[in-house]
Amino acid sequence: MADEKPVALEPREDGGDGRRYAPSTARNREPVRDVFAAQGLTSGQVLEIASGTGEHGAFLTDAFPELHWTYSDIDPAGRISQQAWRGAAEHDRLSGPLAIDASSDNWGEVEGKAWDLIVSVNMVHISPFAATEGLLRGAGRLLKPGGHLFLYGPYARNGDIAPSNAAFSENLQSRDPAWGVRDLDLDLVPLASREGLRLKPVIQMPSNNLSVLFRRS
Ligand SMILES: C[S@@+](CC[C@H](N)C(=O)[O-])C[C@H]1O[C@@H](n2cnc3c(N)ncnc32)[C@H](O)[C@@H]1O
């Protein structure tokens, strides 16, 4: 359903300590956790691009005690919430938040480090495509050989789009013409291949979303 899709300005509550909550994360964090478990993404150094509220990092590091997670976002308000989630955690495996614009070719202090996993949930369709291009270049540049890029969100496949995703895409474009649901096969895969990123089997998620994994060769 289109109304189950996350949007940039969806209502978010502040629990009083600066931690914000996104309704979409309440719906998708457990299915995402199950994909992480099934795909063996349960340990190592994770860089998250567009961490938003910061809930995914908090939830997944609670679930997987060998995961070390670095938050980032272009948006200062998001980074304040991420900092609050880091402060509330009962472990020290959350780092950041860092100011990273995915579309840039210099992600600052994370450059030069080899990452096991780069994660980006629900950014690709709610940002100009330059952010996705930069994300794929960054994954090619910074992932270890054998490392993974994990994306979550709605996608078209080879020109086919679910009606709810088409309606959602129109809604996004009415907010910002540079936003919109992308085609995984036509828009992302060719760019990813150039960066040495090979698409693994795609996992269907609730509400016509996908979990997408690319493996760095
Ligand atoms: C719909 S929110 C998703 C946030 C979070 N990942 C989640 O699932 O709740 C989209 C996020 O993308 C971030 N974003 C948009 N453009 C970006 C860019 N160029 N670089 C990094 N983050 C960006 C926004 O600041 C926002 O936090």
The ligand as an ORCA input file, in Angstrom:
! r2SCAN-3c Opt
* xyz 0 1
  C      13.134      8.462      4.214
  S      14.549      8.919      5.101
  C      15.171      7.308      5.581
  C      15.958      7.362      6.847
  C      16.329      6.019      7.462
  N      17.298      5.317      6.669
  C      15.109      5.184      7.690
  O      14.951      4.161      7.052
  O      14.279      5.575      8.522
  C      15.695      9.469      3.871
  C      17.020      9.905      4.441
  O      17.907     10.191      3.372
  C      18.728     11.260      3.780
  N      19.372     11.812      2.584
  C      18.777     12.427      1.540
  N      19.703     12.807      0.646
  C      20.910     12.402      1.120
  C      22.253     12.499      0.641
  N      22.540     13.100     -0.520
  N      23.242     11.979      1.392
  C      22.967     11.380      2.562
  N      21.726     11.271      3.076
  C      20.703     11.774      2.365
  C      17.758     12.186      4.491
  O      18.413     13.140      5.292
  C      16.941     11.168      5.294
  O      17.533     10.902      6.548
*
